[in-house]
Amino acid sequence: MPEQQPTPARDQALDGLARAAYSLSAADSRLRGRATRTPGALSLTHARALRALAETGPLPIGQLAAATETTGAATTQLVNGLATAGYVTRERPEGDKRSVLVALTDAGRQRHQERQTALAQALDTALARHDIRALEAATDVLRHLCAIYDQL
């Protein structure tokens, strides 16, 4: 696709995108706040951890940190909260006293499925007027925004 030339309309559209990205970040902060105050609520990071564990099986903290795009220390806190909620357990591999694997419990697997179902339904409903190409374009834009935020 050829590079777009700056125009007032494009500048306005990019400003709208930047404002929407700020709003998304604020919504994520509100969700994190609810997750710390409301039993059973999951932040996006909690949901990413449950999804990673559901997709791959038990993981060491370092690999779970990579999968959730957080630090090891933040992941340890995350796992503490998920363990308190009964969604994960810590297991020591046989013969290895230093490593710890984080694994989903049945409750964690069920909570992950509930969250995925609710998210899929909400996305389908909210984005019903957007065709597949628009959804793929939105995905591309969000991935570029992640890269931009990592550079700031």
C-alpha positions in Angstrom: 0.0 0.0 0.0 1.5 3.4 -0.9 2.4 5.8 1.8 -0.4 8.3 2.6 0.4 12.0 2.2 -0.4 14.4 5.1 -3.7 16.2 4.7 -5.9 18.0 7.2 -8.4 15.1 7.0 -5.6 12.5 7.6 -4.2 14.5 10.5 -7.6 14.6 12.0 -8.1 10.9 11.6 -4.8 10.1 13.2 -5.6 12.5 16.1 -8.9 10.6 16.5 -7.0 7.3 16.5 -4.5 8.6 19.2 -7.5 9.8 21.3 -9.2 6.4 21.0 -5.9 4.7 22.0 -5.7 6.9 25.1 -9.3 5.9 25.9 -8.5 2.2 25.4 -5.6 2.6 27.8 -7.9 4.3 30.4 -10.4 1.5 30.0 -7.7 -1.0 30.7 -6.7 0.9 33.8 -10.3 0.9 35.0 -10.5 -2.8 34.3 -7.3 -3.4 36.3 -8.9 -1.4 39.2 -12.0 -3.5 39.1 -9.9 -6.7 39.1 -8.2 -5.6 42.3 -11.5 -4.7 44.1 -14.1 -7.2 42.7 -13.8 -10.9 43.4 -13.8 -12.9 40.1 -13.0 -9.8 37.9 -10.1 -10.3 35.5 -7.8 -7.7 34.2 -6.5 -8.1 30.6 -3.2 -9.4 32.0 -5.1 -12.0 34.1 -7.0 -13.0 31.0 -3.8 -13.3 29.0 -2.2 -15.5 31.6 -5.2 -17.8 31.7 -5.3 -17.9 27.9 -1.6 -18.7 27.7 -1.9 -21.5 30.2 -5.0 -22.9 28.5 -3.2 -22.9 25.1 0.1 -24.3 26.2 -0.3 -26.1 29.5 1.8 -25.4 32.6 4.6 -22.8 32.2 7.5 -21.6 34.3 7.1 -18.0 35.6 9.6 -16.7 33.0 7.7 -18.2 30.0 4.4 -17.0 31.5 5.9 -13.5 31.8 6.9 -13.6 28.1 3.4 -14.8 27.2 1.7 -12.0 29.1 4.3 -9.4 28.1 5.1 -8.5 31.7 8.1 -8.8 33.9 8.9 -11.8 36.1 8.2 -9.8 39.2 4.8 -8.6 37.9 4.0 -12.2 36.8 4.8 -13.5 40.3 2.2 -11.0 41.7 -0.2 -12.0 38.9 0.2 -15.7 39.8 -0.3 -14.9 43.5 -3.6 -13.3 42.7 -4.7 -16.1 40.4 -3.7 -18.7 42.9 -5.7 -16.9 45.7 -8.7 -16.9 43.4 -8.2 -20.7 42.8 -7.5 -20.3 39.1 -3.9 -21.6 39.1 -1.6 -23.8 41.1 2.2 -23.8 41.4 3.8 -27.2 40.8 7.4 -28.3 41.2 8.5 -30.6 38.4 9.6 -34.0 39.7 13.4 -33.9 40.5 13.7 -30.1 40.1 13.6 -28.3 43.4 14.3 -24.8 41.9 11.7 -24.6 39.1 8.0 -23.8 39.5 5.4 -24.5 36.9 2.1 -22.5 36.9 -0.9 -24.6 35.9 -4.6 -23.9 35.4 -7.0 -25.5 37.8 -10.4 -26.7 36.7 -11.9 -23.4 38.0 -9.2 -21.5 36.1 -10.0 -23.3 32.9 -13.7 -22.7 33.4 -13.1 -19.0 34.1 -11.0 -18.7 31.0 -13.7 -20.3 28.9 -16.3 -17.9 30.4 -14.1 -14.9 29.7 -13.4 -16.0 26.1 -17.1 -16.6 25.4 -18.1 -13.2 26.9 -15.3 -11.5 24.9 -16.2 -13.2 21.7 -19.9 -12.3 22.1 -19.1 -8.7 23.0 -16.8 -8.3 20.0 -19.3 -9.9 17.7 -22.1 -7.7 18.9 -20.2 -4.4 19.1 -18.4 -4.9 15.7 -21.2 -6.5 13.8 -21.2 -3.8 11.1 -17.5 -4.3 10.3 -16.6 -6.8 7.7 -13.5 -9.1 7.9 -11.3 -6.7 6.1 -12.1 -3.9 8.5 -11.4 -6.2 11.5 -8.1 -7.2 10.0 -7.2 -3.6 9.4 -8.1 -2.8 13.0 -5.9 -5.6 14.2 -3.0 -4.3 12.1 -3.5 -0.8 13.5 -3.6 -2.1 17.1 -0.4 -4.0 16.5 1.3 -0.9 15.1 0.1 1.1 18.1 1.8 -1.5 20.4 5.0 -1.0 18.5 4.7 2.8 18.8 4.0 2.6 22.5 7.0 0.4 23.0 9.2 3.1 21.3 7.9 6.0 23.3 
